[in-house]
Every structure is written in structure tokens, then in C-alpha cells.
């Protein structure tokens, strides 16, 4: 009598869900990869939704190795801290990409139409590259996070940027931007973090910032702002850095209330006021 072979174990729904998750997520961060043939192999993983290849030595993106069926379903791509150089090219083959991180590479040139193909993009991080020219405004209007710090963008903050009404994070720090903070920031009602440090922005800090009810973090340090700090600036803001500017006048009384701010740095200005802002506050105003 033949002995029946045992049937393979059946996965329950929870196990199936876990296996599907494993097949859709791939992280090879910091393992010293550099061979382009590895990218060609990864490109065949058409179930991938999240791909983290950060902290390696790649010089090209996976989409540059056709055919690449992986691109169709990919939602998150982290290629930070690699050795990408030149212009990033277009992303026409990534129709579902929502999060793109190309920070800490050697990419450069200007950004014009390369990002227009990312119709579902929510978060873009291009920190610490060599991009130059104007701040790009060709992304999809539903963008929520835009991080462009540590590049060579120049000129004024473009009007086109104020069409991104869903922005919650805008980081333009450590560039070569000039001009003023525009009142048009009021068209970004969901903005919670505005980081403009390390530029050449000037003029007064506008009173209109007080009307950004979601704004809780504002960094304008290391610019050329002058005039007084707007009264009531702590109405919503909890973290404030205006150090290394040309601000003058008396420190607003609302900055004296320890329950209003978590951290404030006003060092290297010409302000008048007390030497501390409260026992629970990290404060530097000298």
C-alpha cells in the first residue's frame, strides 16, 4: 500500500499577508552594492512596492536598465547616499511612485520637466546634491513634502511654488535664494515646517506667517532678515530659529511665555530683552 505524500502546509490569511509583504518590500541599505547587474535583477521583481538601496555605491538608477517591470508598481524608492551623478533623467516609467529620495548624491544641473511624469508623487528629497537654477515647480500639484536643502538653487522663491496647497514640509535651506518671504505662503494652509536657513533672504519677516495656523516649525537663521520679530509669532510656532540675522528691536512678549515654545534660537542679532525665556525653554538670545 502506497503511503500518501503529505500535502504542503496551507498558509492562513495572516501568513499570506506576511509573505505578500515580504515580496513587496526590499531593503539592501548599506551593504556595499555597486554592480549594475544587480539592478537588472531587481528590475524583474514586479511585485515590489518599496525599494531601499540607500548607502551603497550605485552610479545609475534601476529604471535605466530596461526592461524593468518593477517600475510599474513601485511606490517608494530610496536611492540616497549613492554615487549618482549628472542629471536624474525622466521618470516616465514610474507611474505609481509616491516617495522618491535621491539625497546625498552628486546629481546636478537644472530641474525642468524630469519630475512631471511622477503623477502620484507625495514626497521628494533631493538634499545635498549639486542642482542649480530656479527652485523647480514642475512636480505634481498634490506634493506634500519637498526637501531641496544643500543645493545651489538661486533666485527668488518662485510664485509657482505656492500652487502646492497640500505641502506640509518645505525645506529650501542652504541654497543661494534671495528676495523676501512672500505673503503668498498663505496659500499653503497645511504647511507645518518651513525651513529657509542658510540663504540670502532679506527684508522683514512678514506678519502674514502668523496666519499659517498649521505652521509649528520655522527656521530662518543665517539669512539677512532685518526689522522686528512679528508680535504673536508664537501663536502656532513651537520651534523657532532666527539666529544670525540683522533683527533688531524688543523681543516680543509672547516669546517670554515658556508654554508657547519648545525651542528658540535668536543668537547673533541686535535684539533687546531678557537673558532667558523660561526655565523649560531652550533659549539663546544673546
DOLUM-144565 format. One record per residue: residue in one letter; x, y, z of N, C-alpha, C in turn. Coordinates in steps of 0.2 Angstrom, whole numbers, plus 5000, padded with zeros to 4 digits. Atoms other than C-alpha are relative to their C-alpha. Example, Ala and Ser with C-alpha at 12.3 -4.5 7.8 and 13.67 -1.06 7.14 Angstrom:
BEGIN
a500449945000506249785039500450065000/s499649944999506849955036499650055003/
This chain:
BEGIN
x500449945000500050005000500450065000/x499649945001500750164994499950055006/x500149954994501050295008499950074996/x500149935003500250465003500550055002/x499549954998501450605002499650065004/x500349944996501050745015499950064995/x500149945004500250895007500350065003/x499649944997501151055009499650045004/x500449964995500651165023499650064997/x500449945003499251295019500150065004/x500049934996499551475024499450035002/x500649974999498251555033500050084998/x500049935003497751735028500550055003/x499449964997498951815041500649994997/x499450025003500351715034500150024993/x500049985007499951755016500150085000/x499949935000499851935020500750025002/x499349994998501551925028500549994994/x499550025006502351835013499950064994/x500149955005501551965001500450075002/x499649944998502352105012500749994999/x499350015001504052025011500150014992/x499950005007503852004992500050084997/x500149935003503452194990500450055003/x499549964996504752265002500749974999/x499350035001506652254998500450065003/x499549954998507952345008500749975000/x499350025000509852325004500450065002/x499649944998510452485013500649985003/x499450014997512252495017500349945000/x499750065001512852335010500650004995/x499449995005514152394998499949984993/x500250035007513252354982500250064995/x499949965005513852434966499949974993/x500050035007513652314951499350014997/x500749995004512352364938499649944999/x500350065002511952184935499549995006/x500450014995511152184952499350044999/x500649965002509952324947499649974995/x500350045005509552224932499549955003/x500450054996508952084943499550025004/x500549974996508052194955499450024995/x500549975004507152264940499449954998/x500550055002506252094937499549985005/x500450014994505452094954499450044999/x500649965001503752154948499550015005/x500449994994502952144965500250055005/x499749964995504052264973499650075000/x500449934998503152424981500550045003/x499549964997504652484991500749975000/x499350025001506452484987500550055003/x499549964997507852544998500749984998/x499350025002509552544990500550065003/x499649954997510252685001500749985002/x499450024997512052695007500449954996/x499650055004512852594993500550044995/x499549975004513952634978499750004992/x500350005007512752634963500150074996/x499949945004513052754949499450024995/x500649995004511352734940499449975003/x500650024997509552714944499849934997/x500250065003508652544941499650014994/x500449995006507552624928500450014994/x499549995006509052644917500349934997/x499850075002509152454915499449974997/x500650045003507752404903500149934998/x500749994997506652304903500050005007/x500050004992506152344921499350005002/x500750004998504452284925499850025007/x500149974994504752334943499750075001/x500249935000504452514939499350015001/x500749995000502652494936499650015006/x500350004993502152464954500350035005/x499649974994503452544964499750065002/x500349954997502852664976500550045004/x499549964997504452714986500749984998/x499350015002506252724980500550055004/x499549964996507652774992500749984997/x499450015004509252794982500550055003/x499649954997510052914995500749975001/x499350024999511952914998500349954996/x499750045005512552834982500550044997/x499549965004513652894968499750024994/x500349985006512352954956500350074998/x499849935003512953104945499750024994/x500349985006512453204931499250025001/x500749994999510553244928499649945001/x500450064998509253124935499749974994/x500450035006508453094918499250015002/x500750004999506553074917499749945004/x500350054997505452964927499349974997/x500650025004504152914914499849935002/x500150074999504252734919499849985007/x500150014993503752754937499350045001/x500649975000501852794936499750005007/x500350014994501452744954500550035006/x499549984995502952824963499850055004/x500349954995502452914979500650045004/x499449974996504152944988500649984996/x499450015003505752974980500650045004/x499549974997507353004989500749994997/x499450015004508953044979500550055004/x499549964996509853144993500749975001/x499350024999511653144996500349964994/x499750035005512253104979500450064996/x499649955004513153204965499650034994/x500549985005511653244954500150084999/x499949925001511753424946499650024994/x500449975005511053534933499450035002/x500749974999509353614932499549955000/x500650045000507753534935499450034996/x500549965004506453574922499449954999/x500650045001505253434916500149935003/x499850074999506153274923499549975005/x500550024994504853264938499350004998/x500749995002503253304928499749934999/x500450075001502953114925499849975006/x500150034994502853074943499350025003/x500749984999500953094944499749995007/x500250014994500753024961500550025006/x499549984995502253094970499850045006/x500249974994501953144988500650035004/x499449984996503753164995500650004995/x499449995004505353224986500650035004/x499449984996507053234994500650004996/x499449995004508553304984500550035004/x499549964995509553364999500849984998/x499350015001511453384996500249974994/x499850015006511653374978500350064997/x499749945003512353504965499550034995/x500549965005510653564957500150075001/x499949925000510653744952499450024996/x500549975004509553864943499450025005/x500649984996507753904950499849945003/x500350064996506853804963499549974995/x500550035005505853684952499350005003/x500749994999503953704951499649954995/x500350045005503553564939499849935002/x500250074997503053424951499250005000/x500750005000501353364953499750045005/x500349954995500153484962499949975007/x500250034994499753354976500649995004/x499450014996501553354983499950035007/x500149994993501653355002500650025003/x499449984997503453365006500650014994/x499549985005504853454996500650025004/x499449994996506653445003500550014995/x499549995005507953534992500650035003/x499449974997509253585005500649984998/x499350025002511053595002500249994993/x499949995008511053634983500250074998/x499749935002511453784973499450044996/x500649965003509653844969500150075001/x499949934999509654034966499450034998/x500649965002508454174963499550015006/x500550004995506954214972499549945001/x500550054999505654094980499550014994/x500449995006504654064964499250005002/x500750004999502754104963499749934999/x500350065001502453934956500049955006/x500050044995502853854972499450015005/x500549994996501353924980499349974998/x500650045002500153814970500049935003/x500050074997500653664980499650015007/x500449994994499253684993500049945005/x500050054995499553515001500749995003/x499350004997501353555006499950005008/x500049994993501653515024500750015002/x499349994998503553515024500450044993/x499649965005504653645013500650025003/x499449984997506453645016500550024994/x499649975005507453765005500750025003/x499449984996508953785017500649994996/x499350015003510753805012500050004992/x500049985008510453874994500350074999/x499749945002510854034986499450054999/x500649975001509054104987500050085002/x500049934998508754294988499350035000/x500749974999507254414990499749995007/x500450004994505954405003499649945001/x500550054998504754295012499350034997/x500649985004503154315001499449995005/x500650014997501454345008499649944997/x500350065003500954204996500049945004/x500050064996501454075009499349995003/x500750024997499654095015499649954996/x500450045004499153995000500249935001/x499850074998499953845009499849985007/x500350004993498753815023500249945004/x499850064996499453645028500750005002/x499350004999501253695029500150005008/x499850004993501953645046500750015002/x499349995000503853655043500250044995/x499749955005504653805034500750015002/x499349994999506553795033500350034995/x499749955005507453935024500750025003/x499449984997509053945034500649994995/x499450015004510753975026499950034993/x500149975007510154085011500250075000/x499949935000510254265006499450045000/x500749965000508454315010500150065005/x499949944996508254485017499350035001/x500649964998506954615022499749985006/x500350024994505754595036499649945000/x500450065000504954435042499250025000/x500649975000503154465037499549975005/x500550024995501654465049499649954998/x500450055003500754355037500149935002/x499950074998501654205044499649985006/x500450024995500554215059499449974998/x500750035002499054165049500149934997/x499950075002499853995044499949965006/x500350034993498853905058500449935001/x499750074999499753735055500850015001/x499350005000501553805055500250005007/x499750014993502453745070500850005000/x499349995000504253755065500350044994/x499749965005505153895056500750025001/x499249994999507053915053500150054994/x499849955005507554075045500750035002/x499349984997509354085053500550004994/x499549995005510854135043499850034994/x500249965005510054255032500250075001/x499949934999509954445031499450045001/x500649974998508254475038500250065005/x500049944996508054645047499450025003/x500749984997506754735057499949975006/x500350034993505754675072499849934999/x500450065000505154505076499350015000/x500849985000503254505072499749985007/x500350024994502254505088499549954999/x500550055001501254355091500249944996/x499750055004502454245081499949935003/x500150074997502254105094499349985000/x500750025000500354095091499949934998/x500050075002500653925082500749975000/x499350035001502553905080500349985007/x499750034994503453795093500750005000/x499350005001505153795086500250054995/x499849945004505953955080500750015000/x499349995000507653985074500150064995/x499949945004508054165068500750035002/x499349974998509954175074500450024993/x499649985006511254255063499750044995/x500349955005510254395055500150075003/x500049934998510054585057499450025004/x500649984996508554585068500150055005/x499849954995508354725080499350015003/x500649994997507054795092499949965006/x500250044994506254725108499849934998/x500350075001505954535109499350005002/x500750004999504054515108499849965007/x500250034993503254475125499849935000/x500350075000502454315119500649955000/x499450045000504254245117500249995008/x499850004993504354265136499649945004/x500450054997503054135139500249934999/x499750065001503853965142499549944997/x500550055003502253865137499950014993/x500249985007502253945120500549964995/x499550035004503953875113500449945003/x499650064998504953715114500750024999/x499349985001506553785107500050074996/x500049935004507053965101500850025000/x499349985000508754025095500050074996/x500049935003508954215092500750035000/x499349984999510854225094500250044994/x499749975005511854345084499550054996/x500449955003510554485081500150065004/x499949944997510354655088499450025004/x500649994997508854625099500150025008/x500049984993508454695116499549965004/x500550044996507654595130500449965006/x499750044994507954475145500549954997/x499550055002509354345145499849935000/x500350065000508154205147499350004998/x500750005002506454155141499649955004/x500450054996505854025154500549945002/x499650054997506553885164500049934995/x500150065004505853745152500250014993/x499949985007506453835136500750004999/x499350005002508053805127500150074996/x500049945003508453985123500750034999/x499449975001509854085116499950074996/x500249935003509654275113500550055000/x499549954999511254355116500350024993/
